[in-house]
Amino acid sequence: MLHALEKNKTAYYRRYLGYRDGHEKRVCEEDEITSTVFGPLEFIEAASVFQFWSEVFRLQGRSAALPVQAPVRYKFKLWPRHEVEPDAHLTFFSAENKRFDILIEVKWHAPLSGKNQLRLQWLNYLDEDVRQNCWHVFIAPEISAGLEARDSGNVWKIGNDERLILVSWAQIRNALSKCQGRPDGLARWAALTSHFLEKIGIRRFNGFDKAQKELPVAEILHLWSFKGLTHRFTGFAVAANELPKSEIDFKLFFKE
């Protein structure tokens, strides 16, 4: 799929943008995207796979969570069978057999399967001893469902660590960009996967640097604080409605 898309040999990706041929009763968008993006990691060596997830953690400000010892092997499972099935489970092992687990739930324009889906994955899928060295990563186009899950009962707090990490697909593309200069198979996977995500509408956040050159400072501050200090920043929708349409082009904030 990734190679066919690179060479313009398929339009299959259009199904993830909402196109339908009228023959399929159900399109398993999330499962197909999960397999396309993360499936190839099963064939890449542990240190390289760990490098990608290290970039994800660093971009989330979670570098301190990363183990000091580099992994020498890892296990990778997609949709491990269980009462509450996560989308993927990675376990990294150091030379001293110390483990570092990442539990992954992927969403693509669909709600969680019940408001307790993430909570049940964390409590029922993982044994208590595994949770001590595990991080739960929720990936979606936008992370509001993850915020609601955490606010409804935060079971991910272990010591001073918040073990639920909420990652947008745009941030996944940012992490992929950090891996593309490597001299190994990870770089090739990162480039192909980033191209795939671009084709299905995921643009990397460009920050405010470029926008500052083209927008008045007052508008930048308005975008940053439109919900006030007591509310989370969740997007540009409210600000877009409050600003005259001619004053702002939101493409300034995103990269292809």
C-alpha positions in Angstrom: 0.0 0.0 0.0 2.7 2.5 1.0 4.8 1.8 -2.1 1.8 1.8 -4.4 0.7 5.1 -3.1 4.2 6.6 -3.5 4.1 5.7 -7.2 0.5 6.8 -7.7 -0.6 3.2 -8.4 -3.6 3.2 -6.2 -6.5 5.4 -5.2 -7.4 3.1 -2.4 -6.6 5.8 0.2 -9.7 7.7 -0.9 -11.8 5.4 1.2 -10.3 7.1 4.3 -11.5 10.4 3.0 -15.1 9.2 2.9 -15.3 7.9 -0.7 -17.3 4.7 -1.2 -17.8 2.5 -4.3 -21.3 1.4 -3.2 -20.4 -2.3 -2.9 -18.9 -2.6 0.6 -21.3 -2.6 3.4 -18.6 -1.6 5.9 -15.2 -0.1 5.6 -12.8 -0.9 8.4 -11.0 2.4 8.2 -9.3 2.4 11.6 -8.0 -1.2 11.3 -6.7 -0.6 7.8 -4.9 2.7 8.7 -3.5 1.0 11.9 -2.1 -1.9 9.8 -0.8 0.4 7.0 1.0 2.8 9.4 2.2 0.5 12.2 2.2 -3.0 10.6 5.7 -2.5 9.0 7.2 -1.9 12.4 7.1 -5.7 12.9 9.9 -6.0 10.4 12.2 -3.3 11.7 14.8 -3.9 14.3 14.0 -3.0 17.9 16.4 0.0 18.3 15.0 1.7 15.2 11.4 1.2 16.3 12.3 2.5 19.7 13.8 5.6 18.0 10.4 6.4 16.4 8.5 6.1 19.7 11.2 8.1 21.4 10.5 11.0 19.0 6.8 10.7 19.8 7.5 10.9 23.5 9.9 13.8 23.2 7.4 15.8 21.2 4.9 15.2 24.0 7.4 16.4 26.6 7.8 12.9 28.0 11.5 12.2 27.4 11.9 11.4 31.1 9.6 8.4 30.6 12.1 6.7 28.2 14.3 4.0 29.6 18.0 4.7 29.9 19.0 1.3 28.4 18.4 0.9 24.7 16.3 -2.2 23.8 17.8 -5.2 22.2 14.6 -6.9 21.2 10.9 -6.3 21.3 7.5 -7.9 20.8 4.8 -6.4 18.6 1.2 -7.4 18.5 -1.7 -5.9 16.5 -5.2 -6.4 18.0 -4.1 -8.8 20.8 -7.0 -11.0 21.7 -8.5 -10.0 25.1 -11.8 -9.0 26.7 -10.9 -5.4 25.8 -8.8 -5.4 22.7 -6.3 -2.6 22.1 -5.1 -1.8 18.6 -1.4 -2.6 19.3 0.9 -3.6 22.1 4.7 -3.1 22.0 7.1 -4.5 24.6 10.7 -3.5 24.5 13.4 -5.5 26.4 16.8 -4.3 27.4 19.9 -6.5 27.6 19.1 -7.0 31.3 15.5 -8.0 30.3 13.9 -4.9 31.7 10.7 -4.1 29.8 9.1 -1.0 28.6 5.5 -1.3 27.2 3.4 0.9 25.0 -0.3 0.2 24.6 -1.9 1.9 21.6 -5.5 2.8 20.7 -6.1 4.3 17.3 -9.1 6.3 16.2 -10.1 7.7 12.8 -13.2 9.8 12.7 -15.1 7.5 15.0 -15.9 7.6 18.7 -14.5 5.4 21.4 -16.3 2.1 21.9 -18.0 3.2 25.0 -16.8 6.0 27.4 -14.8 3.4 29.4 -12.9 1.9 26.5 -9.5 3.3 27.4 -10.0 2.9 31.1 -10.9 -0.8 30.6 -7.9 -1.4 28.3 -5.6 0.0 31.0 -7.2 -1.9 33.9 -8.4 -5.2 32.3 -5.9 -5.8 29.5 -2.8 -5.1 31.5 -1.7 -6.9 34.7 -0.8 -4.5 37.5 2.9 -5.3 37.4 3.0 -4.5 33.6 1.3 -1.2 34.2 4.3 0.0 36.3 6.4 0.2 33.1 3.7 0.9 30.5 2.4 3.9 28.7 -1.0 4.1 27.1 -1.0 6.1 23.8 -4.2 7.3 22.3 -3.9 8.4 18.6 -6.7 10.3 16.8 -7.3 13.2 14.4 -8.0 15.3 17.5 -7.7 14.2 21.1 -10.9 15.4 22.8 -12.2 11.9 23.3 -9.0 11.1 25.2 -9.3 14.2 27.4 -12.9 13.2 28.3 -11.8 9.6 29.1 -9.1 10.9 31.4 -11.3 13.5 33.1 -14.1 10.9 33.7 -11.7 8.9 36.0 -8.0 9.2 35.8 -6.6 5.6 36.4 -3.4 6.4 34.6 -1.7 8.2 37.4 1.3 6.3 38.8 3.4 8.2 41.2 4.1 11.6 39.5 3.6 10.1 36.0 0.5 10.6 33.8 0.6 7.4 31.8 -2.1 8.3 29.2 -0.5 10.1 26.3 -2.8 11.9 23.9 -1.3 12.2 20.4 -2.9 13.7 17.3 -2.1 12.2 13.8 -0.5 15.5 13.0 2.0 14.9 15.8 2.6 11.4 14.5 3.7 13.1 11.2 6.0 15.4 13.2 7.6 12.4 14.8 8.0 10.7 11.4 9.7 13.8 10.0 12.3 13.5 12.8 13.2 9.9 11.6 13.6 10.6 7.9 17.3 11.5 8.1 18.4 8.2 9.5 20.6 5.8 7.5 18.3 2.7 8.0 15.0 1.2 7.1 13.2 3.4 9.7 13.8 6.5 7.5 12.2 4.8 4.5 9.2 3.7 6.5 8.9 7.2 8.0 8.9 8.9 4.6 6.4 6.5 3.0 4.1 6.7 6.0 4.3 10.5 6.2 3.3 10.6 2.5 0.3 8.2 3.2 -0.9 10.4 6.1 -0.6 13.5 3.9 -2.8 11.8 1.3 -5.5 11.1 3.8 -5.6 14.7 5.0 -3.1 14.8 7.9 -1.0 18.0 7.9 1.8 18.6 10.2 1.3 21.6 12.6 3.6 24.4 11.3 3.6 26.4 14.6 3.1 30.2 14.7 6.5 31.2 13.2 5.2 31.5 9.6 1.9 32.9 10.7 3.6 35.7 12.6 5.0 37.0 9.4 1.6 37.2 7.8 -0.9 37.9 10.6 -1.2 40.7 13.1 0.1 39.9 16.5 -3.3 40.5 18.0 -4.8 37.7 15.9 -2.1 35.3 16.9 -2.7 36.0 20.6 -6.4 35.6 20.0 -6.0 32.2 18.5 -3.8 31.1 21.4 -6.0 32.2 24.2 -9.5 32.3 22.8 -10.9 29.9 25.5 -9.2 31.6 28.4 -6.6 30.4 30.8 -9.0 27.9 32.5 -9.8 26.0 29.3 -7.7 23.6 27.1 -6.7 24.6 23.6 -8.7 22.2 21.4 -8.6 23.8 17.9 -9.2 26.7 15.7 -13.0 26.3 15.2 -14.2 28.9 17.8 -11.5 31.4 16.8 -12.4 30.9 13.1 -16.0 31.8 13.8 -15.0 34.9 15.7 -12.6 36.3 13.2 -13.7 37.8 9.8 -13.1 35.2 7.1 -10.9 37.5 5.1 -8.4 38.0 8.0 -6.9 34.6 8.3 -5.9 31.6 6.3 -5.5 28.6 8.6 -3.3 26.8 6.1 -0.5 29.0 7.5 -0.3 26.8 10.5 0.1 23.5 8.7 2.7 21.8 6.4 2.0 19.3 3.6 
